[in-house]
């Protein structure tokens, strides 16, 4: 389903002139004369959407939808109403287009903090079909090897320096050291990482080219595989595999002890 068609269908569900109020008041949403509370779902002809803070967000195409093709004209007839990209944008205030990381909640792990701006907490991101995330990586910290199955990731360095890398399908390892005002990217579906080998904090903005690019952290999903598969992979017994998996981090983690010694840092002090 193309970006234009997706946005058109979202607009049709939330804004159709014959049956939907274009801008809901308070914390409720309205569709075809019905009122929906926070987190309730509305099922339209093409999409099922969730009510969030008075807007329809997280719209997913219905299984019985007949939408197909790549119509990028910006207009389409859905439920009898001609709607396009502009109608979707008009559902938001001007400030909705600004991402303020000073107000976004963050998830802090031992190796840093992650602040994600995605379609869940910044609904207008659906229009951009993107996800933005601010990373603050502590000295000697690492954003663990991971995969985005549905998105290519670009990063722009705003503080410090990072060692980054990814592995191609042929097994080639591509690594680089990047500093402030430099950017790089990691192709869709390839395993990659970002590591702060220095003694000062590092920060960067990550941009994914899909509002639902997905995330698989290698250390976080290994334990979901059967023990027999892991024992065969590592050619070790179950006891070794269990010890290996015990306490594996899933978010930004601390690096090697050598880095802490070199930087005069204590690995026992939380970030």
BAFI-559474 format. One record per residue (C-alpha): x, y, z; residue in three letters. Coordinates in steps of 0.02 Angstrom, whole numbers, plus 50000, padded with zeros to 5 digits. Last residue first. Example, Ala and Ser with C-alpha at 12.3 -4.5 7.8 and 13.67 -1.06 7.14 Angstrom:
2
- 50684;49947;50357;SER .
- 50615;49775;50390;ALA .
// end
This chain:
271
- 51222;50299;51696;UNK .
- 51231;50183;51845;UNK .
- 51398;50172;51940;UNK .
- 51469;49996;51948;UNK .
- 51572;50012;51789;UNK .
- 51678;50144;51875;UNK .
- 51764;50267;51760;UNK .
- 51946;50315;51741;UNK .
- 51928;50327;51552;UNK .
- 52057;50192;51513;UNK .
- 51991;50082;51654;UNK .
- 51811;50102;51593;UNK .
- 51863;50062;51415;UNK .
- 51956;49905;51468;UNK .
- 51801;49845;51562;UNK .
- 51709;49824;51397;UNK .
- 51552;49918;51352;UNK .
- 51397;49960;51452;UNK .
- 51229;49934;51372;UNK .
- 51100;50028;51268;UNK .
- 50946;49917;51273;UNK .
- 50918;49728;51275;UNK .
- 51048;49672;51401;UNK .
- 51093;49488;51427;UNK .
- 51062;49441;51608;UNK .
- 51074;49253;51586;UNK .
- 51085;49208;51401;UNK .
- 51264;49146;51408;UNK .
- 51237;49054;51571;UNK .
- 51087;48964;51496;UNK .
- 51186;48919;51340;UNK .
- 51330;48849;51442;UNK .
- 51213;48742;51546;UNK .
- 51121;48682;51391;UNK .
- 51278;48609;51313;UNK .
- 51391;48691;51185;UNK .
- 51414;48686;50997;UNK .
- 51366;48871;50990;UNK .
- 51234;48848;50855;UNK .
- 51190;48670;50905;UNK .
- 51159;48720;51085;UNK .
- 51060;48871;51024;UNK .
- 50945;48765;50917;UNK .
- 50919;48636;51054;UNK .
- 50879;48774;51180;UNK .
- 50735;48831;51071;UNK .
- 50745;49014;51016;UNK .
- 50665;49149;51121;UNK .
- 50826;49175;51218;UNK .
- 50910;49245;51064;UNK .
- 50781;49383;51051;UNK .
- 50852;49514;51169;UNK .
- 51035;49488;51127;UNK .
- 50998;49516;50943;UNK .
- 50892;49671;50968;UNK .
- 50750;49659;50842;UNK .
- 50663;49823;50801;UNK .
- 50521;49863;50681;UNK .
- 50514;49994;50545;UNK .
- 50338;50051;50590;UNK .
- 50334;50236;50541;UNK .
- 50454;50195;50400;UNK .
- 50609;50283;50334;UNK .
- 50700;50276;50501;UNK .
- 50789;50429;50570;UNK .
- 50911;50419;50716;UNK .
- 50971;50577;50800;UNK .
- 51139;50565;50886;UNK .
- 51226;50588;51052;UNK .
- 51393;50545;51128;UNK .
- 51452;50562;51308;UNK .
- 51638;50581;51343;UNK .
- 51769;50447;51378;UNK .
- 51769;50375;51203;UNK .
- 51726;50206;51127;UNK .
- 51544;50254;51106;UNK .
- 51465;50115;51004;UNK .
- 51328;50110;50870;UNK .
- 51268;49943;50802;UNK .
- 51209;49854;50644;UNK .
- 51122;49697;50579;UNK .
- 51051;49721;50404;UNK .
- 50862;49724;50370;UNK .
- 50856;49894;50286;UNK .
- 51023;49975;50251;UNK .
- 51119;50064;50390;UNK .
- 51157;50249;50366;UNK .
- 51289;50381;50400;UNK .
- 51298;50559;50461;UNK .
- 51431;50685;50507;UNK .
- 51404;50851;50595;UNK .
- 51485;50788;50757;UNK .
- 51595;50634;50734;UNK .
- 51589;50467;50644;UNK .
- 51710;50321;50656;UNK .
- 51668;50191;50525;UNK .
- 51637;50005;50509;UNK .
- 51580;49894;50364;UNK .
- 51588;49707;50401;UNK .
- 51567;49598;50246;UNK .
- 51466;49440;50278;UNK .
- 51391;49424;50103;UNK .
- 51223;49487;50167;UNK .
- 51310;49644;50232;UNK .
- 51363;49673;50412;UNK .
- 51344;49844;50494;UNK .
- 51455;49965;50587;UNK .
- 51470;50116;50698;UNK .
- 51608;50191;50806;UNK .
- 51541;50349;50884;UNK .
- 51599;50525;50924;UNK .
- 51542;50666;51037;UNK .
- 51378;50760;51014;UNK .
- 51255;50793;50872;UNK .
- 51293;50645;50758;UNK .
- 51162;50617;50622;UNK .
- 51095;50440;50597;UNK .
- 51006;50358;50450;UNK .
- 50910;50195;50470;UNK .
- 50835;50094;50328;UNK .
- 50669;50016;50379;UNK .
- 50560;49860;50379;UNK .
- 50665;49727;50466;UNK .
- 50757;49851;50579;UNK .
- 50898;49745;50651;UNK .
- 51003;49755;50809;UNK .
- 51179;49750;50879;UNK .
- 51178;49841;51047;UNK .
- 51180;50029;51065;UNK .
- 51346;50035;51155;UNK .
- 51416;50128;51304;UNK .
- 51599;50164;51346;UNK .
- 51552;50344;51388;UNK .
- 51362;50356;51391;UNK .
- 51257;50352;51232;UNK .
- 51119;50482;51217;UNK .
- 51003;50429;51076;UNK .
- 50865;50537;51001;UNK .
- 50739;50443;50895;UNK .
- 50642;50492;50738;UNK .
- 50520;50376;50650;UNK .
- 50459;50404;50473;UNK .
- 50306;50387;50360;UNK .
- 50303;50577;50356;UNK .
- 50114;50587;50371;UNK .
- 50113;50448;50501;UNK .
- 50233;50556;50603;UNK .
- 50080;50666;50639;UNK .
- 50036;50543;50778;UNK .
- 50184;50592;50890;UNK .
- 50172;50469;51037;UNK .
- 50120;50310;50947;UNK .
- 50169;50364;50770;UNK .
- 50350;50381;50826;UNK .
- 50463;50500;50920;UNK .
- 50580;50389;51022;UNK .
- 50690;50450;51164;UNK .
- 50830;50326;51208;UNK .
- 50950;50347;51354;UNK .
- 51121;50271;51383;UNK .
- 51230;50122;51425;UNK .
- 51153;50057;51586;UNK .
- 50977;50084;51519;UNK .
- 50867;50238;51516;UNK .
- 50703;50244;51422;UNK .
- 50651;50421;51381;UNK .
- 50493;50524;51392;UNK .
- 50478;50666;51266;UNK .
- 50473;50841;51340;UNK .
- 50651;50899;51306;UNK .
- 50645;50801;51143;UNK .
- 50524;50926;51069;UNK .
- 50468;50860;50899;UNK .
- 50377;51000;50807;UNK .
- 50239;50957;50681;UNK .
- 50106;50951;50817;UNK .
- 50146;51134;50852;UNK .
- 50054;51186;50694;UNK .
- 49894;51099;50748;UNK .
- 49843;50934;50668;UNK .
- 49693;50868;50569;UNK .
- 49737;50989;50429;UNK .
- 49882;50875;50383;UNK .
- 49761;50733;50339;UNK .
- 49656;50846;50229;UNK .
- 49813;50907;50140;UNK .
- 49864;50731;50092;UNK .
- 49702;50693;50005;UNK .
- 49515;50671;50020;UNK .
- 49372;50657;49896;UNK .
- 49226;50586;49995;UNK .
- 49110;50444;49940;UNK .
- 49170;50315;50065;UNK .
- 49344;50332;49989;UNK .
- 49369;50425;49826;UNK .
- 49553;50464;49807;UNK .
- 49668;50614;49802;UNK .
- 49857;50635;49823;UNK .
- 49898;50574;49647;UNK .
- 50016;50443;49717;UNK .
- 49913;50291;49667;UNK .
- 50028;50142;49691;UNK .
- 49924;49985;49670;UNK .
- 49803;49900;49786;UNK .
- 49661;49938;49905;UNK .
- 49530;49799;49912;UNK .
- 49522;49793;50102;UNK .
- 49469;49626;50174;UNK .
- 49620;49613;50291;UNK .
- 49592;49788;50355;UNK .
- 49736;49909;50336;UNK .
- 49804;49973;50501;UNK .
- 49783;50147;50572;UNK .
- 49895;50187;50719;UNK .
- 49808;50353;50752;UNK .
- 49633;50431;50751;UNK .
- 49637;50591;50852;UNK .
- 49558;50651;51014;UNK .
- 49705;50607;51126;UNK .
- 49722;50435;51049;UNK .
- 49578;50341;50966;UNK .
- 49641;50187;50873;UNK .
- 49611;50153;50688;UNK .
- 49551;50005;50585;UNK .
- 49567;50039;50399;UNK .
- 49486;50009;50230;UNK .
- 49298;50019;50255;UNK .
- 49314;50082;50433;UNK .
- 49333;49992;50599;UNK .
- 49348;50108;50749;UNK .
- 49455;50060;50898;UNK .
- 49453;50120;51078;UNK .
- 49616;50182;51156;UNK .
- 49537;50342;51227;UNK .
- 49348;50344;51210;UNK .
- 49248;50328;51049;UNK .
- 49090;50423;51001;UNK .
- 48980;50364;50858;UNK .
- 48904;50477;50725;UNK .
- 49000;50399;50582;UNK .
- 49166;50416;50675;UNK .
- 49202;50523;50826;UNK .
- 49354;50532;50939;UNK .
- 49363;50573;51123;UNK .
- 49498;50651;51233;UNK .
- 49441;50830;51218;UNK .
- 49363;50879;51053;UNK .
- 49377;50787;50889;UNK .
- 49437;50873;50731;UNK .
- 49373;50814;50562;UNK .
- 49204;50756;50623;UNK .
- 49162;50601;50522;UNK .
- 49010;50552;50421;UNK .
- 48984;50653;50263;UNK .
- 49142;50757;50267;UNK .
- 49262;50612;50288;UNK .
- 49395;50665;50412;UNK .
- 49455;50523;50521;UNK .
- 49422;50369;50414;UNK .
- 49449;50458;50250;UNK .
- 49607;50541;50313;UNK .
- 49680;50374;50359;UNK .
- 49632;50307;50187;UNK .
- 49715;50454;50101;UNK .
- 49870;50433;50208;UNK .
- 49883;50250;50161;UNK .
- 49851;50287;49976;UNK .
- 49986;50421;49974;UNK .
- 50113;50312;50063;UNK .
- 50081;50166;49947;UNK .
- 50000;50000;50000;UNK .
// end
